[in-house]
């Protein structure tokens, strides 16, 4: 009887792959036995291991369908000759936790997602990744993990929800949040709000406007982490599952070619992402997350660069929250590549920046055109998708304001006719979101007010809560243009109006926002990018010297840990103490 060959005699995969640590050699027989318990066979064990990181959960419609999306990616990797291995991680629903103490967990979840995926990839010796994402913090968390591991990786978005319908018009959850303020003002009945509530979110997928999830999904294409055209297909459409299957196939390819994030991420790709963000009116959270991704990758990226790019890049898409259209509308006219092509033709992005496919972004656009998957500009006659020559706004949507209230900067997204906005008014100071929300809902807000919410920063919160509840209530009461709000916390991507977030340094670490008192005159000057209070430097210093350092909001558990670990919003509020590779050399 002939001797049976041992498994390692039959191996054909790259001997340098990390998975060889757990599959190759006689001494790894116990490890292979564990895999065989899960029905992996010799062919699988001789193939590159593709980790499919999946944050599926019933906690949010953004993620409720991700098991099906991940299954399509699994099938694609399997058929392409890989050994797909699915594993899970957490998610937090921003929309459900919004306006509650639980929202403090949102930004922390970004870090935990990144940490958990990094740990699994490292511990299980995976060869590459498909990182699946749904709700807001999934997306940067997954991208951060891929950067940290520097494994060949493909990013896969779960897709956005279709819009709901109310009284013959399309609505999203943004309209429901603003309806709360309208009810408090007597401008809407509770019955109408309930009707909107029942119709705003008709199924699975991330919030439909150009809010945080869709902003980051779009950015993933501009960065080169996801194939062009992959961000816009709806969550529950056939095209979404085609994208997922292709992502699995591509993951095997990038492993075989050893195409890593460090091969295509560069300062140029980050500048492309910023240009796209400001051109489509993307979420202010995109600033925070791109700074964090840049920090992970060792890219020299400052908050001021966002303003420089926004000044030279017009806003050309009329999407919610500033407009009326949603991600599916963009999908119907060709998706994110249509916007990128218009920016490329105007020399506003770097066409030679590489992508995960191995082609440059200019080559990817040409490839889509050659395959007939990208309509020509002549075929697109939607008035809401503007050209660079005749834009919706001459400058991009993101503005970085600084001054004696924000020495390290603050972030504003222009959603309306705010480019010439100049506002001076009395401060109304609150130590928490809840206190400010009560003030607004009780009808105390007056035209000209400047609402100041502090101790909601990365450390002071901790977790830098988003405040869609209070900002939507302000807008819902008719104060979109005559009341400003500033905070060291964050805003939802659905926020609109003159709302300035990410004020840095934050109050908790002694930033000037801690010194503001009721009735101080605060100036918001968008044309000159100034955020200031009518106090001299000496007066500010004297007040800050008299401020007692607040006690930590939490003294035990995971939130207490992040009081200690978070960095400044001006640098992305990162917790990672260092970077694993440097693209600047």
N, C-alpha and C positions, 0 to 999 in steps of 0.2 A: 504494500500500500504506500503510495507516494506521500511524502510529507506535505502537510497543508502549509501554505505560505502564511507567515505572520502578517498582522495588519500593517506593520511599519514597512514591510518589504514592498507593499503595493501602493505606497503613497506617491502622489503626483503633485501635491500643492507646494507652494514656495516654502523652502525650509526655513526661511527667515520670519515666517508669520508667527505672531504671539501664540496662536492656538496650538502650535506644536508642543508648547509647554505642558499641555494637558491631554494630548492625543497621541504623541509619538513615543515609541520605545516600550520595551517589555515592562519597565517600571511604571508605566502609565496604564497598565491593565485595569487597576481599580477605578481610575478616572473614566476610562472608556465604558466600564461596566455601568457607571452612573448614567452616562448618555444613552446606553442601550436600554436602560429602564424606561426611557422616554421615547423609544422606538426610532432612535437614530441608528443608521446602519453603517456598513463600511464605506459606502459611497459618501455619506454625509461626513464621516470622520476624516475622509481624505479631501474634504473641500474647505474653503475658507469660511470661518465662522462670522456670520453677519448678525450682530445684535440689533434687534428691533425694539427700541425703547418706546413704550406705549403707556401714556397717562390716562387710559380709558377710565371713566367713572360715571356713576349715575348722579353725581353731585351737580352737574352743569350740562345744559344742552350742547355746549361747545365740545364736550368730550364723550357724550353718551354713545356715539356711533364709532368711536375710534377703534374698537375691537374689529369691526368690519374693514376699516381702512388699513389697519395693521395686517389683517389677514391677506389682503390683496398684495401688500408689500412683501409679506412672507412668501406668497406663491411666486411672485416675480423673482425673488432671490433664489428660491428653490429651483425654479425652472432654468435659471441662468447658471446653475452649477454651484451655488453656495449652500451653506448649512445655516439656515435662519434660526435664530434663537430669540424668542420674544421674552421680554421682562417688563415689569411695571414700575411706575413711580407715582408720586402724588400729584394732585392738582387742587387749587382753590378757585372757587367761582367768584370772580370779582363782582359780578352783578348781584349775586345773592348776598355776599358779605358787605356790599357797599352801604355806607352809612351806619355801620355797626362796629362794635369793638373788634369783631372778627376780621375786619378789613386790614388790621395790622399784620395779619398772616400773609397777605398777598405777596408783597415784595420778598419776604423771607422765603416764600415757596420757590421763587426764582433760584435762590441760592441752594435750597435743598434739592430741587430737581437737578441742577448742575452737579452737585456733589454726589447724588445717588447714581446718576448715569455714569459719571466718571468712575465711581467705585466699582460698579458692576463690570464695566468695560475693562478696568484694570485687574480686578480680582479674578474674573473668569477668562482672562487672556483672549478677549475678542479681537478679531482682525479688522473689523470695520463696523459702522453703525448706519442704521436708518433711524433718525430721530423724529418721532411723530409728535405733533403738537396741536392743541385745540385752544384752550382758554389763554388769556393774555400772557401770564408769566411762564406758561409752558414754552413759548417760542424762544425768548432769550435764554431761558434755562437750558433748553436743548442745544442751542447754538454755542453757549458757553461751554457745555460739556464736550462738544465736538472739538472746540478750540483747545481745551485743556488736554484732552487725550491725544490730539493731533493724529487720530486714526482716520483713514479714508472714510468719509461720511457724506450722507445725503440727507438734506432736510426735507421733511414731508409734512405739509400743513393739512389739517383735517377739513378745511373748507368752511365757508360762512353760511349762516342761516338765510333762508329766503325772507323777504320783507313780509310783514303782516299787512292787513288791510283794515281801514276804518273810514267809514263814510266816503267810500270811493277813492281814497288816497292811500298810498303806501306808508306804513309806519314801522318804526323799530322801537326797541326798548328805550331809546333816548326820548321819544315822545311821551312815554309813560312816566319817566322821571320828571320831565318838565310839566306833565299834567298834575303832579303832586303840588307844585307851586301854584299852578293855575287854580286848583281847587281851594287852596288856602286863601287866594286872592278873591275868590268868588267868581272867577272867569270861566270856570268849568264845574259841572255838576259831578257829584260822586258817582252817579250812574254812568255818565259818559266815561269817566276814568276807569270804572270797572269794565266797561265794554272794550276800551283800549287794552286793558290788562289781559283780557281773554283772547285778544287777536294779534297782539304785537309780535309774538314769538311762535310761529306755526310749526316748528320742528327742530331737528338737530342742526348744529353748526354754531360757529362763533358769531357774535353780534355783527349785523350786516353792513353798517356804515364803515367809513374809513376811520374806525376806532383803533384801539391798540392792537388787537389780534390781526386785523387785516393790514394795518400799517407794517407790523413786523413780518407778516407773510410776504408783503410786497418787497420789503427791504431784503428779505432772504434771497430774492431773485437778483436784486441789484448788487448784493454782496458777492454773488456767485455760488451761494450755498445750495440753491435749489434751481432746477432747470427752469428756463424762461417759460412762462405760461402756466406754471404749476400752482400759483397762488389763488387765482380767481375762480376756478370751477366750484360750484356750490357743493355743500357737504353731502347732500343726498342725491346728487346727479351721477349719471354713468361716467362722465368725464373724470370725476374725482377718483373713482376706482381705477380708471386707466392710468391716471397720474401716479397712484399708489403702486400699481404693479410695475410701472416703468421705474419708479424710485428703487424698488427692490432689485430690479435688473441692473440698474446703474450702480448700485452699491457693490455688486460683485465686480463690475468693471473697474471701479475706482480702487478696489482692493488689489485686483490683478495688476493694475497699472501703478499701484502705490501712489495715487494722487491724493495728497493730504491737504487739510486746510492751509497749512503753511505754504503750500505751493500756489494757491490762488488768492489768498487774502493779502491785501496790501493797503497802503494809505489810499491809493487810487480807488480800490473797491469800496472802501469806507466813504470816500467822497462821493462816489456814485450813489451809495445808499442815502446819504444826506440829501443829495440833489433830488432823488426820487421822492423822499419824504416831504420835502418842502413844496415840490411841484404838485403833489396830490392832496396837500393839506392834512398830512398824517399826524398822528397823536404826539403830544409832548413827551409821552413815555418813550417814544423812539429816541429822543435825545439821551435820556437816562440809560437805555439799554445799549445803544450804540457806543456810548462812552464805556460802559461795562465790558462790552465785547472787545473794544479796542484795548482796554486795559489787560484783558486776558491774553490778547494776541501780541501785546508789545507794540501796538501801533501808536505813534505819537499823535494823539487826537485831543484837541482842547474844545471846551464848550464854545469858545469864540469862533471856531471854524464853522459851526453851524450857522451863525449869523452872517459870516462872510459869504458862504455859499447861498444862503437864502436871499441876500441882497442882489445876487446876480442871476438867480434862477426864478423865473416867474411861476406863479400858481396857474396850472392849466386844466385842472379837473375840478368839477363842481360836485363834490361828494359830501355826504353827511359827515360831520355835523354842520359844517358851514353851508352846504348845499342840500339838495333833496335826493340825490342819487346814492345807490348802494353798490356793493362789490359785484353783485350779479349784473348790474348794468354795465360795469366796466368789462366784465367777462364777455358780455354779448357783443362788444365792439373789438375784442381781441386781447383784453387783459392788460397786465402790467407792461408787456413788451411794446404796446402801442405808445405808452407814455415814454418808455426808455428810448424808443426810436426817435421820437420828436426831440428829446433832449440830446440824443447823439447827433442828429442832423444839425442841431444848433450849436454843436461843440460844447455842450454843458455837462457832459459826462466823459469819462475816459473809455473810449472804445476798445483799447488794448488791454483792459483789465481782464484777467483770466477768470474762468468759472469752473465749477465742479465737473463739467463735461470734458474739460481739456481744451475747449475753444474759448476765444475771447468773447466778450459780450457783444461786440460788433459782428463777429462771425456767427454767434448764436442767433442774432436777429436776422442775418442774411439766410441762415439755415431754415428758420421758420418761414421766411418769405418763399424760399425755393420749394418748400414742401406744401405751400398753399395754406399754411396754418396761421398766417398773419395777414389780415386785410390791408390793402394799401390805404394811404391817407385819403385818396380820392373816393374810396368805397365807404369811408366813415363820414357820415353827415350829421352826427349828433352835435347839436349846438352846445351841450354841456361839457363836451371835451374840446377844450380850446387849443389853439396853436400857440407856439412860442411867440410868434410875431403879433398875434392878437390874443393875449392871455386874459384870464379872468382878473388877475391882479398882477401888477408889474413885478412884484417881489414875491418870494416864497412865503409860506404860511408861518414859519418858525422865526421868532424874534428872541434875541438874548438881551435882556436888560440888566444893567448894572448901575451902581451908584452907592450912596452911603447906606442904603438899606440892604444892598446885595453886592458887597465887594467882590464876591466870587461868582456873581451872575445869578440870573433867574430866567425862567422860560415862559414864553407866551406863544400861544397859537392864534393867529388872526383868522377868524372864521367869517367875518363880514366886512363891512366898510371901516375897518379899524386901523388901517395903515396910517391915518393922520390923527389917531386918537391921542388927545392930551387931556388929562384929567387931574384936577386938584380938589381934594376934599378932606373932610375930617375923618380921622381913624376911628373905627369901632373895633376894639381889640377883644379877642376871645382866646382863651387858653386851650380850647379843644374844638373839634368839629361839632360836637353835640351842642355846645353852648351857642355857637354861631347859628346852627340850624334852628334852634328854638327861637332865637331872636328874629330870624327871617320869617319863620312860620307864624309867629305871633303878630306879624304885621308892623314891626318897628322900623324896618328898613326905609330909608328916605333917599330920594334922588340926590346924588352927589356924594353919598357915603363911600368910604373905602373900608371894606371889611378885612380885618387882619386876623388870620388864624395861625397861631404858632404852637410850638412844642408838638408838632406833627411830623417832624423830619425823620430821616433814617434812624437816628439814635433816640431822639426825643419821643417819638411815637410809642414804641419803636415801629419801624416798618413803613413810614411815609405813606399814610393812608391816602387813597384816592377819594375825592370829595364831590362826586357827581350829584349826590343828593342835594347838597347845599347850593352848588352852582346852578343846577337845574331849577331849584326852587327860586333863585334870584331871577333867572331868565323867565321862568313861568309866571312870575309876578310882573313882568313887563319892564324889567330893569336891565335888559341886555346891553344898553348903550349908555346908561347914566350912573351905574354903580360899578366900581372896580372891586376886585377881591385879590388879596395876595396871601401866600402861605409858604411855609417851609415844607409842606406836604406836597402831594401830587394831585393831578386831575385825571379823570377818565378820558379816554380818547373821544368820548361823546360830549365832552364839555365844550361850550361855546361862549363867546363874549370876552370882555377884558379881564381875564382871570390869569393871574401870574403865579406860577408855582416854582418849586425847587429853589426857593430863596436860600442862598448860601453865603456865609455859614448859617446853619440853623440855630434856632434859639437855644436849644439844649446845650450847645457847646459855646455859648456866649456870642452868637452872631448879633448884629445890630437890631434885627427884628425883635429881639428880647427887650429892647429899651423903649419901644414905641408905647405911648400912652393914649388913652381916649382923647379925641379932639386935636391931637397933633395933625398938622397938615401934611398929607402924603401926596406926592406927585408921581403920576404914571405918564411918561412921555415916550410914546412908541416911535415917532420919527427920529428922535435923538437917542433912543434906547436907554432911557434913564428911569430908575426907580429910586426915589429919595424921600426923605422926611425932612421937614423944615427945622433942622437942628444943626448946630455947629458940631465939629468933631469933638470939641471939648465937652459939650453938653452930652453927646452920645457916650463918651468915655465915662463921664461922671455917673450917668444913669446905669451903665453896665457895671460899674464898680459897686453900685448899691444893690444890684440884682443878686439874689441868692440862687445858687445852682440848684435846680430842681432835683428832687429825689427820683431815682429810676422808677419808671412806671411799673416795672415788674422786677421782682427780686429772685425769682426762680423759674425754671422751665426754659423752653426754647426762646421765648421772647426776651428773657433776661440776657441770654447769650448774645442776641443780636444788638442789644443796647451797647454792648462792648465791641462788637465786631464790625458794624457798618462804618464805611467811610463816607465822605461828603458826597452830596448829590452832584456837585460840580465835577466829580470824577466818576460818576456812574453808581455811587453807593455800593461799591464792591466790597466783598469780604475776602476775596482771594489774596493772600499775602504776596504773591509774585506771579510771574508769567513763565510759561514753559518753553517758549521760543520767541525769537525776535525777528521780525521781517524788515527791520529798518537798516540792517547791515547790508 
